[in-house]
Amino acid sequence: MSFVGNQNVGLAMTKALICSIATMLCATAVFAQGAPLVKKGDRPVFMTVERLAFYCEDWGAINPGGQPPKSSDLLRVSGEQITKGTACETYIRGYNDARIEKAFGDHYHPVPASLDHMKALIDTFLKYSKDHPEKQDFAASTILEEVEEILRKAQKAAP
């Protein structure tokens, strides 16, 4: 896979590096803080709808047609698009891992998985985000749950 512009590193290697850096930064930020002062009824939010929508706007640039690029694809993307698109995908994958973890607990045999509906999920999330500006400061995970329910209902209604 090659990139036009300043991109000389393969997409997979770039994604891995970005994910590693993001994980370290998040862990540092979480552990560096003392316990936040949270009032009853407040919910700490680490990733807002607005921030995730900002990242997800560029997901399609690095996943043409909603699919990961082939090694022979020539992508015209910037480092910023790679970073933002990867951050979007990484958050959604982590969100799904956390949801599945609740169902299986900590005793399971791991099996690789992928989201076959990532494009639909991201497209619907971005539309929902634009249609509901009053929810921009909500936790992205809360809205992802709502979006998944919208997609389930649409799938059931489809012939």
N, C-alpha and C positions, 0 to 999 in steps of 0.2 A: 504494500500500500504506500502511496506517496502523496505528499501534500504540496500544494502550490503555495508559495510564500516563504515564510520563515520556519516552516515545519519540516524538520529532517528526522524526526523521531516517529516511530510507528505509533499508531493510535493506541494499541494495547499497552505498550510500555508507558505512554503518556498517561493513560487512564490509571494504571497501577500506581504511578508516582503521585498523581493528584490525590487518589484515594488515600494513600499512605500519609501524605502531608495533611489532608483534611482530618483524618482520624487523629493524628498527633495534636493538631491545633484544637480540635474539639475536646479531646481528653485534657489538654493543658488548661483550657478555659474552664471546664467543669470542675476540675480538681483544685484550681487556683482560687476559686471563689469560696467564700465561707457559705454557710447555709443562708439562702436568701430569706428575707423577711416576707413571708407569704401570709396573707390574711385568709380567713375562712372564706371559701368560695372562689378564691383566686387560683389560677392554674398556671404554673410556670410554662412558658412557651420557648422552645429552643429554635424551632424553624417555623416561621410564619408563612401563611399562604402567599403573602406578597413576595417574600424572599424566594420561596420555591418556584413561584410563577416566573420570577426573574431568571432563575437558573434554567427552567424547563423551556423557555422561549427558544433556546438554541439547541435543544435535544435533537430536533429533526435535521439540523445541519450536519451533525456527525453520524446520523442514522438515516441515510437516504431511504425514503419509502417506508420508514418505520422499522427498518432492519439494520443490524450491525453491518458496516461496510465490509466488502470482500477485500482480500489482500490486493487485488488488482484495481480497485476503485481509486480514482483520482478525486480527492475532495478539495474544494476551495474553501477552506475554513481558517479562522484565526485561532491563535492560542486561547483567546478569551472565549470563543465559541466552544472549543474543546473543554475548557475548564468548567464553564457553566453547564454544558450538556452532560458532562460526566458527573458533576455535583447533583444534578437532577436525578439521574439514573441511580446513583449511589444512595441517595436519600430514600428513594422509592424501594429499592431492593432491601435496604435496612429496615424500613417500615414493614415490609412483607415478612422478613425474617422474624421480626419481633412478634408479629401477629401469629405466625405459625408456631413460634416457641411456646406461646401460651397454650396452644392446642396439644402439643406433644410433650411438654415438660422438658426436663433435662436428660431423659434417657431415651435415646433414639439412634438410629443408624442414618448418618447423613447421606443424602442422595442429591447430586447436582440437579438444579432446576432453573428454569427461565420463565419469564413472564411473556406469554404469547400475546397478551393484550396491552403491552406497554404503550404503543402508539395511541390506542383508543383511550387508555387511562390518562395519558399526558394531554391529549387533545381535549378531552372532556374536563380535566382539571383546569386547563388554561381558560376554557370557555366559562366554566363555573366561576373562576376567579374574576374574570372580567364582568360577568353578570351580577356579581355580589360584592361590590366594593366595600360594603359594610362589614365583611368578614375577612378583610385583608390582614388583620392582626390576630386572627384565630390560629391555632396550631395547624400546620399543614396536615398532620396525621388525622385530625378531626375531619377535615374536608376531604381527604383521600378516602376515608370511610364512606362519606356521603356520595362521592363520585363513584365508588365501586358499587354502591347500591343502585345508583342511576343506571350504570352499565348492566347490572344484573336484571333490572326491570326491563330495560330495552331489549336484552337478549331473550327474555321470556316472551315479550310481546312480538318479537320477530317471527315470521312464518317458518 
